Amino acid sequence: MKAGRAMNGGESTGLPSSIGVLWDLRERGQRGRTGLSTARIVAAAIEFADENGLGALSMARVAERLEFATMSLYRHVSSKDELQSLMVDMAYGSPPEIGSGDGDWRAGLEQWARAFLTVFREHPWMLQIPVGGPPLEPGQLSWLERGLRTLGRTGLTPDEKLSAMLLMVGFVRNNAQLSTGLASQGKSEAELMANYGRAMDKFVDAESFPAVRELIDAGTFEATTDDFGFGLQRVLDGIEVLIRERAGETPLDRGRAS
């Protein structure tokens, strides 16, 4: 079985066996098969986690959903931990097609970031699985590849492009983690922030916390704002400064351009 050979190869190199399985799946494309397969098991597990959360996931429940015996799953997936690794990479799906003909890297990265955020919002359980290190999985690498290509004509060095993409990944994940935590309380982010503002209004005085009091009095916590968009634009601003520096522009040049 090719998947079995991929798992053994992963173990011999010291890598998780799921790495080899994922690349093998990518080459063979098992999604369309009607019998029990690794891809069908992972797809069923993703559907279950989307509906019931990661905590309720088990090999037995996935087997029940597929109408197979639990032990039959272990011929394709060695453990629940491996299953979760496979789930994460498959849940990423394909990154968006980003047109780079006009060289608008900023619009491209914004499109990339919003699509990346959508992945976590559709599969919030992904954020509960720890990141084990730099991506070797094909799904995750495809997102990195798309972002790096978007920066292809910016003049940044390869290591700067990688650092910029890691910054983007971290920003999106952190935002998704926060919004997912708020959503788990059963209220919208706007409702939670409004409640937060009203609670602070009872305790915060202008003498001890003048800056925070200014926010309360301005109705900041009652307003509906796109915090993700605001933060994203500031991240892109920072990358743009570096791109302009690599192009040889000085602060004075930037001032004239604006």
N, C-alpha and C positions, 0 to 999 in steps of 0.2 A: 504493500500500500504506500503510495507516494507521500501521503501525509505523515505516515509513520516514519519514513526515512527522513522527512524534514524535521520531525521532532528529535530524532536521534542525532541529526546533524547539529541541531541547536544545542543539545546537551554537550556534544563533543567540543564545541567552541566556547562553552561557558555561558552562552546566551540562553534566555528563557526559551523553552520549546515552542511557545506561541509565536515567536518571530518566524521560525521556519514554516509553521503551519500557515501563517498569514500570507507569506510570499508564495507558498504552494497554491493556496486558494486563488490568489491573484492570477497566477499563470493558468490554472485549470478552469476557473469560473464555474463553480458548482451551484450557483444560485438557482439554476433552472431544473435541477434534478428532482425527481419525484420521490426517490427512496431516501432513507436516512443518510445524511451527510453532515460534515462539519458546518457547512454554510447554513443548512436548514436549522441545525441546533442553535447556532449563534443568532440567527434571525428570530427564532422563537423566544430565545432568552431576552433579546432586546425588547421585543413586544411585551413580554411579561414584566420586565423592569419598568418600562414606560407606564404600564397600567398599575403596577402594585408596589413599585419601589425596589431598590436593590436589596434591602433587608429581608424581603420575602422570597428572594430568588433561591432556588435549590435545584440540583440536578433532577430530583424526583418530580418537581413541578414542571420543569421544562419537558421532561419525558412524558408526563401526563398530557401536556398541551399537544405534543406531537403524536400521542397515542402509540408510544413505544415503551418497552420495558426500560427501567432506569439503567440497568447494567449495559444495555446496548449503546447508550450514549458514550460510555467510557472507551469504546473502540475508536471513537473519533476525537474525543476531548478527554484529556487525562485527569483533569481535576476541575473543581469549581474555580480555583484561582486562574487556571489557564482559560477557562470559559470567560471570565470577566475581562481578561486581557484581550481576547478575541472580540468580545462585545464592544469594547471601547473603540478599537480600530475600525470595525465595521460601521459603528454608529456615526463616525465622522463623515462617512459618505464622500462624495466628490466635491472638491472646492469649486467655487463659481468660475465661469469663464470670464476673464478680465481682458478687455481689449487694451493692448499696449501700443497700438499703432501711433496714437497721438502723443505718446510719452507722458501722459498725465498719471504719474505714479501716485499722487496724493489721492485722486478719485479712486484709483485702483485699490489702494490699501484700505480706504474707507469701505469700499464694497467688500473686500476680503474680511475685514474686521466684523462687519455687521452680519455677514453670512456665518462666520465662526461663532459669533454670539448666539445665533439662531440654533446652531447645533446643540449647545448646552441647554438652551431653553426647551428644546424638544426632548432632550434626554438628560434631565438634571442629575440623574443617578451617576453620570460619568464623573461628576466632580467629587464623588465619594471614593473613587478609586485612586490611590496615590500615584503620582507620576514617578516612575522608577529611574528616569534618566533621559538623556537625549533620545529623540525618536529614531527607531530602526524599522518601525512598522510601515508598510506601504501606504496605508490610508493617511497616517499622520505626515509622512514624508511628502505626500502629494500636496498637502496644504502648505508645507514649508516651501516646496518647489514653486508653487504658484505665487507666493509672496515674494520670493527671491527674484523671480522673473519680472515682477512688477517694478522692482528696484533696478532692473538691468541697465537702464540708460541714465542712471542718476549720477554716475561718476564715483559712487562709493566703492571702497575696496571690498573684497569678499568677506573679510572679517567684520567690517562695519555693516554690511548687508545682513549677516547672520545676527549680529547684536541688535539691529533694528527689528528683525523679525521676532527674536526672543522677547524683546520689549513689548511688541504687539501681542504676542501670545500671553504673556503675563498680565497685561492690562485687561484683555478680554476675559481671561479665566477669573481674575480677581473680581471683576464686575459681575460676572455670571454667578460666582460664589455668593456674593453679597445679595444679589437680587433673588437667588434661589432660597437663601436663608430667610429672607423677608416673606417670600411667597409661601413658605412652609407654615407660616403662622395663620394662614387662611384669609389674609387680607391683601389688598393691592398695596404696592409700594407707596402710592399716593396717600392711602388711608393710614398706613403705618407712620409715615412722616408727619401727617397732620396730627395724629395722636401724640407723637413725640414732641411736636412743637407745643401742644396744649399742656403736656405734662411739664415741660421745662418752664413754661410761663408761670407755673405755680411756685417754682423754687429759685429761678435765676433772677438776680437783681443786678441793676446797672453798675453798682459800685464794685462788686466782686468780679462780675463777668461782663464788662461793657461791650466787648466785641460780640459775644453770643447774644446779649440782650438786643443789640442792634438788629441781628437776624430775626429774632422773634417779633420785634416791633414792626419790621418791614414785611412781615407775613411770608417770610421765605419758606417756611415749612408747610404752608398752605398752598403754595404755588405748584403747578405741574410743570416740571422741567425735564429736559432730556439730559440727565446727568451723564449717561454713557456718551452721547454725542459731544458734550462739552469736554469731557476728559479725552476722548479720542482726538478731537481737534488739537488739544494741547500736546498730545504725544506726537501728532503729525507735525506740529509747529517745530518741535525739537529736532525731528529728523530733517525737516526742511532747512533749518539753520546749518546743520552739518553738510547737507548737499550743497548749499550755497557757498560754504567755506571751501569745499572741495573744488568748486567751480572757480575759485579765486576771487569771489566777491568779498568786499569789506563791509563792515557795518554801515559805512557812509553810502556805499552802492545800494544796500538794501533800503536805506532811508529814502534815496532818490527814487527807487523803483516803486515804493509805496505812495 
